């Protein structure tokens, strides 16, 4: 479990990125932070692994205050996936994936064995492990990024707009792959996006953020779409504007998010207890 306790972040130039934010991200579920650019969602994400330290407040992992854990060992036990994958260009794919386990003292042969397992898990042929990142497509690089994030078998996976730089068809494939992996592994995932359809498709818990990480609404995808908390949330969802106008539609294969034209915008994951 991850818990934000009244965290704020201000910078010397007076910029207030986060103001008095509190939230619990349940264990084994995907919490999606969604909001416009500059609302503080990436700042919140990076507080978990101490890439950003809050000006005030605390971040907890279970009963451990992350401020009391040295940053390097903390980061090595938390998976991190970013936009554009962030792979090391001079290292083969298999070595990119094996980086953190080897830094943690795992023997190279064992780290490579684990890397091959993870390549299969994310839908890549193991032969691609001998290629360099620039020999892969954008979607393949993102799959490698997910594999690298999982390589040390972390309980927590942080994902910062990981699918934002690929085309819509590849993005849909990567979203489906993440849902499949999460069904199998049950990681505690914090996922950042500005795309509400992606948030609804992937999240167990949706957190809609306004400026300075003010919480507009927290809830399941069904709750957010069916009962927006206020005009800000309704506007963010596109309800009533005819541009997005999201609705839920039950199908034999599950619950779809559809727009005003009946076009699928995403699929809802099964929520705990449902």
Secondary structure, DSSP 8 states (H G I E B T S, - for coil): -EEEEEEEEE-TTS-EEEEEEEEEE-TTSEEEEEESTTSSHHHHHHHHTTSS--SEEEEEETTEEGGGS-HHHHHHTEEEEETTTT--TTSBHHHHHHHHHHHTT--HHHHHHHHHHHHHHTT--GGGGGSBGGGS-HHHHHHHHHHHHHTT--SEEEEESTTTTS-HHHHHHHHHHHHHHHHHH--EEEEEES-HHHHHHH-SEEEEE-GGG-EEEEE-HHHHHHS-SSHHHHHHHTTTTSSS--EEEEETTEEEEE-TTS-EEEE----TT-
